[in-house]
Amino acid sequence: MPRKSAPSRKAEIVAVTLRLADELGPDRLTTQAIADAVGLTQPAIFRHFPTKQALWQAVGEAIDARMTESWTAALADNAAPRDRLVALILAQLGHIERTPAIPAILHSRELQGENAELRQRFGALMARFLNLLAAELARARAAGLVRRTLDPADGALLLVSLVQGLAIRWSLGARGFALAAEGRRLLDIQLALMGFPDAHGRDG
């Protein structure tokens, strides 16, 4: 079997780290466990990532890149503010379904407390997501699609809270329901409360 290139091996290590972070929890995950799962020695892991913090930073970069790519696609594929909001939220829920460790990593106080760069990256990532949602709500308010009293920043916080709360319920409930489907149902209710017409153009 040909030896993997350094970039391929790094990508494999990041993917295994994400999988094990879900199985074991990010705060309990050791580089030895990662090495065992990849089939390398622990020193070999450190040849690719000099420190555990560097490995987590690479994980953060991977999450950042995937989310940014999906947000860009969601906005490019839709024109109306309501459709763009729905696409953004469903993209986020899709990330969580495919990579269930994401919420635990994003909210790990221990992990981020030991890694300022990771904390800053995730803070900036969530700020970008909030800004994207707020921008669409501002467009919707300017077009008369939502209540004039709706503050776009507050509306964006409500939508992010919906995603976070649903992700917690999904995790605690042993992932016993379809996250995206339940998210779409609750999102439609939230958008109706904001004053959006429904997907068929009927007033909420």
SERO-4910 file (N, C-alpha, C, O; in steps of 0.05 Angstrom, whole numbers):
BEGIN
 pado doro    nc1    nc2    nc3   cac1   cac2   cac3    cc1    cc2    cc3    oc1    oc2    oc3
  Met    A     17    -24      0      0      0      0     18     25      0     36     27     17
  Pro    A     13     44    -19     30     67    -20     27     84      5      6     86     17
  Arg    A     49     97     12     49    114     36     33    139     30     35    151      9
  Lys    A     17    147     50      0    171     46     17    196     47     37    198     62
  Ser    A      9    216     31     22    242     31     16    256     58     -3    249     71
  Ala    A     33    275     65     29    290     90      1    303     91    -12    302    111
  Pro    A     -8    317     69    -35    329     70    -57    308     74    -76    313     89
  Ser    A    -54    285     61    -75    264     64    -75    253     92    -96    248    103
  Arg    A    -51    249    103    -49    239    130    -61    259    150    -75    251    169
  Lys    A    -55    284    146    -66    305    164    -96    306    162   -110    307    183
  Ala    A   -107    304    138   -136    304    135   -148    280    149   -170    281    161
  Glu    A   -135    257    147   -144    232    160   -144    236    191   -163    228    204
  Ile    A   -123    248    201   -121    252    230   -143    271    240   -155    266    261
  Val    A   -149    292    225   -170    311    232   -197    296    231   -213    300    249
  Ala    A   -202    280    211   -227    266    209   -231    246    232   -253    244    243
  Val    A   -210    232    239   -211    213    262   -215    229    288   -230    220    305
  Thr    A   -203    251    291   -206    268    315   -235    276    318   -246    275    340
  Leu    A   -248    284    296   -276    292    297   -294    268    304   -313    271    320
  Arg    A   -287    244    294   -303    221    300   -300    213    330   -320    207    343
  Leu    A   -276    213    339   -271    205    367   -281    227    386   -289    220    409
  Ala    A   -281    252    378   -291    273    395   -321    268    401   -331    275    422
  Asp    A   -335    257    381   -363    250    385   -365    225    403   -382    225    421
  Glu    A   -349    205    399   -351    180    414   -342    183    443   -355    172    461
  Leu    A   -320    198    447   -308    199    474   -313    226    488   -312    228    512
  Gly    A   -319    247    472   -321    274    483   -295    288    478   -274    277    483
  Pro    A   -295    313    469   -271    327    462   -252    331    486   -227    331    483
  Asp    A   -263    334    510   -246    338    534   -232    313    543   -212    314    558
  Arg    A   -242    290    535   -230    264    544   -212    252    522   -199    232    527
  Leu    A   -212    264    499   -197    253    477   -167    257    480   -158    279    485
  Thr    A   -152    236    476   -123    237    478   -110    232    451   -122    220    433
  Thr    A    -85    242    449    -71    237    424    -65    207    420    -62    198    398
  Gln    A    -62    193    442    -58    164    440    -82    150    428    -79    132    411
  Ala    A   -106    158    436   -130    147    424   -131    153    395   -139    136    379
  Ile    A   -124    177    387   -124    184    359   -103    167    343   -109    157    322
  Ala    A    -79    165    355    -58    149    342    -67    120    338    -63    109    317
  Asp    A    -80    109    358    -89     81    357   -110     78    334   -109     58    319
  Ala    A   -128     97    332   -149     95    312   -139     99    284   -149     87    265
  Val    A   -118    116    281   -107    121    254    -87     98    247    -83     94    223
  Gly    A    -76     85    267    -56     64    261    -28     75    261    -11     65    246
  Leu    A    -23     96    276      3    108    278     12    108    307     -3    102    325
  Thr    A     38    114    311     47    118    338     41    147    347     36    164    330
  Gln    A     41    151    373     36    179    382     57    199    372     50    221    364
  Pro    A     83    191    372    103    210    360     97    217    331    103    239    322
  Ala    A     85    198    316     79    203    288     57    224    286     58    241    268
  Ile    A     38    224    304     17    245    305     30    272    309     23    291    296
  Phe    A     50    273    327     63    298    333     82    307    311     90    330    311
  Arg    A     89    290    293    104    298    270     87    315    251     96    332    236
  His    A     61    308    250     42    323    234     31    348    248     27    369    236
  Phe    A     27    345    274     16    367    290     34    369    315     32    352    333
  Pro    A     51    390    317     71    391    338     60    390    366     73    381    385
  Thr    A     35    400    370     22    400    396     -7    392    393    -18    393    371
  Lys    A    -19    385    415    -47    378    414    -64    403    407    -84    401    394
  Gln    A    -54    426    416    -68    451    409    -68    456    379    -87    465    367
  Ala    A    -45    449    366    -43    452    337    -63    433    323    -74    440    302
  Leu    A    -66    409    334    -86    391    322   -114    402    324   -129    401    305
  Trp    A   -121    412    348   -148    424    351   -151    448    333   -174    454    324
  Gln    A   -130    463    329   -132    486    311   -138    477    282   -154    489    268
  Ala    A   -126    454    274   -132    443    248   -161    434    246   -173    436    225
  Val    A   -171    422    268   -199    414    269   -216    439    266   -236    438    251
  Gly    A   -209    460    280   -224    485    277   -224    496    249   -244    506    239
  Glu    A   -201    495    236   -199    504    208   -217    488    190   -230    499    172
  Ala    A   -218    461    195   -235    444    178   -264    451    182   -279    452    162
  Ile    A   -273    454    207   -301    461    212   -307    488    200   -328    491    187
  Asp    A   -290    507    203   -293    534    192   -297    533    162   -315    545    150
  Ala    A   -279    518    148   -280    516    119   -306    503    109   -318    513     90
  Arg    A   -314    482    123   -338    468    114   -363    485    118   -380    487    101
  Met    A   -364    499    141   -388    516    146   -388    539    127   -409    546    116
  Thr    A   -366    552    123   -364    575    105   -373    567     76   -388    581     63
  Glu    A   -363    544     67   -370    534     41   -400    529     38   -413    536     18
  Ser    A   -412    517     59   -441    511     58   -458    537     59   -479    539     46
  Trp    A   -449    556     75   -464    581     77   -463    596     50   -483    607     41
  Thr    A   -439    596     37   -437    609     11   -455    596     -9   -468    609    -25
  Ala    A   -456    569     -9   -473    554    -28   -502    560    -22   -518    563    -41
  Ala    A   -510    561      3   -538    566     11   -547    593      0   -569    596     -9
  Leu    A   -530    613      3   -537    640     -7   -537    642    -37   -553    656    -49
  Ala    A   -518    628    -50   -516    629    -79   -540    615    -92   -548    623   -114
  Asp    A   -551    595    -79   -573    579    -92   -601    591    -87   -620    580    -97
  Asn    A   -603    612    -71   -629    623    -65   -628    653    -67   -607    666    -62
  Ala    A   -651    665    -73   -652    694    -77   -669    708    -56   -661    729    -46
  Ala    A   -692    696    -48   -710    709    -29   -699    707     -1   -688    686      6
  Pro    A   -703    728     16   -693    726     43   -702    702     59   -687    690     73
  Arg    A   -728    695     56   -738    672     71   -724    646     63   -716    630     79
  Asp    A   -721    643     36   -708    619     26   -679    618     35   -668    596     41
  Arg    A   -666    641     36   -638    642     44   -635    635     73   -616    621     81
  Leu    A   -653    645     90   -652    638    118   -656    609    123   -642    596    138
  Val    A   -676    597    109   -681    569    112   -657    553    103   -649    534    117
  Ala    A   -645    561     81   -621    546     71   -598    548     90   -584    528     94
  Leu    A   -594    571    102   -572    574    121   -576    557    146   -557    543    155
  Ile    A   -600    557    157   -606    541    181   -604    511    174   -593    496    190
  Leu    A   -615    502    152   -613    474    145   -584    465    139   -577    443    145
  Ala    A   -569    483    128   -540    477    124   -527    472    151   -510    454    153
  Gln    A   -533    489    170   -521    486    197   -530    459    210   -513    445    222
  Leu    A   -555    453    208   -565    428    220   -553    404    205   -547    384    217
  Gly    A   -548    407    179   -536    386    164   -507    380    174   -499    357    175
  His    A   -493    402    180   -466    398    191   -467    382    217   -450    364    221
  Ile    A   -486    388    234   -487    375    260   -495    345    256   -484    328    270
  Glu    A   -513    340    237   -520    312    232   -496    296    222   -492    273    230
  Arg    A   -481    308    204   -458    294    192   -434    293    211   -418    274    210
  Thr    A   -431    313    228   -409    314    247   -420    321    274   -418    344    283
  Pro    A   -430    301    288   -444    306    314   -426    318    336   -436    328    356
  Ala    A   -400    316    332   -382    327    353   -381    357    353   -372    370    372
  Ile    A   -391    370    332   -388    399    329   -399    414    353   -385    431    364
  Pro    A   -424    409    363   -434    425    385   -416    422    410   -411    442    424
  Ala    A   -407    398    416   -390    393    439   -364    408    437   -354    419    456
  Ile    A   -352    409    412   -327    423    408   -332    453    411   -316    467    423
  Leu    A   -353    463    399   -358    492    399   -363    502    428   -357    525    434
  His    A   -374    485    445   -381    494    472   -364    482    494   -371    483    517
  Ser    A   -341    470    486   -324    458    506   -307    481    520   -289    492    508
  Arg    A   -314    487    545   -300    508    559   -271    499    565   -253    515    563
  Glu    A   -267    473    571   -240    464    577   -223    465    552   -200    475    553
  Leu    A   -233    456    529   -218    455    505   -210    484    496   -187    489    490
  Gln    A   -230    501    495   -225    528    486   -210    545    507   -196    564    500
  Gly    A   -212    538    532   -197    552    553   -168    547    550   -151    564    559
  Glu    A   -160    524    539   -132    518    535   -121    526    508    -98    522    502
  Asn    A   -139    537    491   -131    543    463   -144    569    454   -166    569    443
  Ala    A   -130    591    459   -142    617    453   -148    621    424   -168    633    416
  Glu    A   -130    610    407   -135    613    378   -160    598    369   -175    608    352
  Leu    A   -165    575    380   -189    560    374   -213    575    383   -233    577    369
  Arg    A   -212    586    408   -235    601    418   -241    625    401   -264    631    395
  Gln    A   -220    639    392   -224    662    374   -236    655    347   -253    669    337
  Arg    A   -226    632    337   -237    623    311   -266    617    312   -282    626    295
  Phe    A   -274    602    333   -303    595    336   -320    619    342   -343    621    333
  Gly    A   -309    638    358   -324    662    363   -329    678    338   -351    688    333
  Ala    A   -308    680    321   -311    694    295   -330    680    276   -345    692    262
  Leu    A   -329    653    277   -346    637    260   -375    641    266   -392    645    249
  Met    A   -382    640    292   -409    644    301   -418    673    296   -442    678    290
  Ala    A   -400    692    299   -407    720    293   -414    723    263   -432    738    256
  Arg    A   -399    709    246   -405    711    217   -432    699    211   -447    710    195
  Phe    A   -439    677    224   -465    664    219   -487    683    229   -507    686    215
  Leu    A   -484    694    252   -504    713    262   -507    737    243   -530    745    237
  Asn    A   -485    746    232   -486    769    214   -500    762    188   -515    778    177
  Leu    A   -496    738    178   -510    729    154   -540    728    159   -555    737    142
  Leu    A   -548    717    181   -577    715    187   -588    743    191   -610    749    181
  Ala    A   -574    760    206   -584    787    211   -587    803    185   -606    818    181
  Ala    A   -568    799    166   -570    813    141   -594    805    125   -607    822    112
  Glu    A   -601    779    125   -625    770    111   -651    780    124   -670    787    111
  Leu    A   -651    781    151   -674    792    165   -677    822    160   -699    832    158
  Ala    A   -654    836    157   -656    865    151   -667    869    123   -683    887    118
  Arg    A   -659    852    104   -670    853     77   -700    848     77   -715    861     64
  Ala    A   -707    828     93   -736    821     95   -752    844    107   -774    850     98
  Arg    A   -741    856    127   -756    879    140   -758    902    121   -779    915    119
  Ala    A   -737    908    106   -737    930     86   -758    925     64   -770    943     53
  Ala    A   -762    899     58   -781    892     37   -809    888     48   -828    881     33
  Gly    A   -813    893     74   -839    890     86   -848    861     90   -872    856     91
  Leu    A   -829    843     92   -836    814     94   -839    805    123   -850    783    128
  Val    A   -829    821    142   -831    813    170   -841    838    185   -845    859    174
  Arg    A   -846    834    211   -856    855    227   -836    878    228   -812    873    231
  Arg    A   -846    902    226   -828    926    227   -813    928    254   -792    940    255
  Thr    A   -825    917    275   -813    919    301   -791    898    306   -777    899    326
  Leu    A   -787    880    287   -767    859    290   -739    871    287   -733    882    266
  Asp    A   -722    868    307   -694    876    305   -679    853    292   -679    831    303
  Pro    A   -665    858    270   -652    836    256   -631    821    273   -629    797    271
  Ala    A   -617    836    290   -597    823    308   -611    805    328   -601    783    333
  Asp    A   -633    814    339   -648    797    358   -660    772    343   -659    750    354
  Gly    A   -670    777    319   -681    754    304   -660    734    298   -665    709    299
  Ala    A   -636    743    291   -614    724    286   -607    708    310   -601    684    308
  Leu    A   -607    721    334   -602    706    359   -623    685    364   -616    663    373
  Leu    A   -648    691    358   -669    672    362   -665    647    343   -669    625    352
  Leu    A   -656    652    319   -652    630    300   -629    613    308   -630    588    306
  Val    A   -607    626    317   -584    610    326   -591    594    351   -583    572    355
  Ser    A   -607    607    369   -616    592    393   -633    568    386   -632    548    400
  Leu    A   -649    571    365   -665    548    356   -646    525    348   -651    502    356
  Val    A   -626    531    332   -607    511    324   -593    498    348   -591    474    349
  Gln    A   -583    515    366   -568    504    389   -586    487    407   -578    466    416
  Gly    A   -610    497    412   -628    482    430   -636    456    417   -638    435    431
  Leu    A   -641    456    391   -649    432    378   -626    412    377   -630    388    381
  Ala    A   -601    421    373   -578    404    373   -574    390    401   -567    367    402
  Ile    A   -579    406    422   -577    394    449   -598    373    453   -592    351    463
  Arg    A   -623    379    445   -645    360    449   -639    334    432   -645    312    441
  Trp    A   -628    338    409   -622    315    391   -601    298    404   -603    273    404
  Ser    A   -580    311    416   -558    296    428   -568    281    453   -562    258    457
  Leu    A   -583    295    470   -592    283    495   -613    261    490   -616    243    506
  Gly    A   -627    263    468   -647    243    461   -636    221    444   -651    207    430
  Ala    A   -610    216    446   -597    194    431   -602    196    401   -602    175    387
  Arg    A   -605    221    391   -609    225    362   -632    209    351   -630    197    330
  Gly    A   -653    209    367   -676    193    360   -696    205    341   -718    195    338
  Phe    A   -689    228    329   -707    240    309   -689    253    288   -665    257    291
  Ala    A   -702    258    265   -687    270    242   -683    300    248   -702    315    249
  Leu    A   -658    307    252   -652    335    260   -661    356    240   -673    375    248
  Ala    A   -655    351    215   -662    371    194   -692    374    192   -702    396    189
  Ala    A   -706    352    192   -735    353    189   -749    367    212   -766    384    208
  Glu    A   -740    361    237   -751    375    260   -743    404    260   -758    421    268
  Gly    A   -718    409    251   -709    437    249   -726    453    230   -733    476    235
  Arg    A   -732    441    207   -749    455    187   -777    461    198   -787    482    194
  Arg    A   -788    442    213   -815    446    224   -815    469    244   -832    487    242
  Leu    A   -795    469    262   -794    491    282   -786    517    270   -795    538    278
  Leu    A   -769    516    249   -761    541    236   -785    554    222   -787    578    223
  Asp    A   -802    538    209   -825    550    197   -843    564    217   -854    585    211
  Ile    A   -845    552    241   -861    565    262   -848    592    271   -861    612    274
  Gln    A   -821    591    274   -807    615    283   -809    637    262   -813    660    269
  Leu    A   -806    630    236   -808    650    215   -836    662    214   -840    685    209
  Ala    A   -856    645    218   -884    655    218   -888    675    241   -902    695    238
  Leu    A   -877    669    264   -879    688    287   -865    714    281   -873    735    292
  Met    A   -845    714    264   -832    739    256   -848    754    235   -842    777    230
  Gly    A   -868    741    224   -885    754    205   -881    746    176   -895    756    158
  Phe    A   -862    727    171   -858    718    143   -882    704    133   -895    689    147
  Pro    A   -889    708    107   -908    690     94   -896    662     94   -872    659     95
  Asp    A   -913    642     92   -902    614     91   -890    609     64   -890    626     46
  Ala    A   -881    584     60   -868    577     35   -886    581     11   -876    582    -12
  His    A   -912    581     16   -931    584     -7   -941    613    -10   -959    618    -26
  Gly    A   -929    631      6   -937    659      3   -959    668     21   -967    691     20
  Arg    A   -969    650     38   -990    658     57   -978    671     81   -957    664     91
  Asp    A   -992    691     91   -982    706    115   -981    687    139   -998    670    143
  Gly    A   -959    692    155   -956    675    179   -974    684    201   -974    672    223
***
